[in-house]
Amino acid sequence: MSNLSTVTNNNPGVGVQKESKAGTIFKKYGMLIILVALIGLMTALEPNFINSNNIINIVRQMAVIGIIAIGVTFIIITSGIDLSSGSVVALTSVLVATVAQEGTYPLIVAVLVAIAIGAGTGLFNGFLITKGNIAPFIVTLGMMTAARGLALLYSGGRPIGGLSDSLLFLGQGMIAGIPVPVIIFAIIGVISYILLNKTRFGKYVYAIGGNEQAAMIAGVNVTKVKILVYTFNGLLVGIAGLILTARIASGQPTAGNMYELDAIAATVIGGTSLTGGIGTIGGTIIGALIIGVMNNGLDLMNVSSYWQQILKGVIITVAVYIDARKHKKK
């Protein structure tokens, strides 16, 4: 693997003008500065935004999107995409609700079902993309449609209630004043950070996104790594579906609608490049917080959900445009 350092090594010092101190600071902490500024703006426009109950509500809601976005980060770094996460959340939701009825199976069964559904769909996506040589956009678009259809077919288009208290605790409980979904999100964030930054697997993920052909020449098993990336992403989507089901206290075949948009938005806003090879877990978490703060603030101000969708689309477009400009300058 001696050539791998060549694949992942970026040397921006050649032919690049020295940045100003302010520019360097913004480049490093820009998204965090934007998040703080957004919180300040929302507080100024809506005083109720900053109260403790609302802050807890924001982080609890953001946890589901944040978990999905972490998985999407791995995929986009490899120059892939996942459009199926919202539909897989719905499929996971109705199946988890079936085995989590009060007085039936223990909680571990619901957890294993969520992991199996998520990881299974991710494995299927990864297999078709690598072995079938089909574009990720097409494969995950097909999964998006199929998973949503299966969720509606299985549930008859109706929600499934009667969930056990042990499951509800995963979505509604608190430990030391911290919502359980946030604790789960934090644990996943730490594990994912280590996986992406401290392991050989993480180096391979960056190498594939930077230059897939060079990674292959360096000895990276690109097929295996990509399948693992999509499987890991699916596993996180399954966990997100489990938490969402517990939070809303029912299995909803319509759950997760447009979650893939929010996850991709959080990832791109957080600095992950759609061209591959660039991205961080910390940036994605900040991106998810920006989305969460924006959604909550606009809801408190009674801004139409239609306008919110338009705003998200504009933000994604601007983020991609900025990313493209960076690469053009390089």
ABEGO torsion letter per residue (X at the ends): XAAAAAAABBBAABGBBBBBAAAAAAAAAAAAAAAAAAAAAAAAABAAAABAAAAAAAAAAAAAAAAAAAAAAAAAAAGBBBAAAAAAAAAAAAAAAAAABBGBBBAAAAAAAAAAAAAAAAAAAAAAAAAAGBBAAAAAAAAAAAAAAAAAAAAGGBBBBGBBAAAAAAAABBBGGBBAAAAAAAAAAAAAAAAAAABAAAAAAAAAAABAAAAAAAGBBAAAAAAAAAAAAAAAAAAAAAAAAAAAGBBBAABGBGAAAAAAAAAAAAGBBAAEGBEBAAAAAAAAAAAAAAAAAAAAAGBBAAAAAAAAAAAAAAAAAAAAAAAAAX
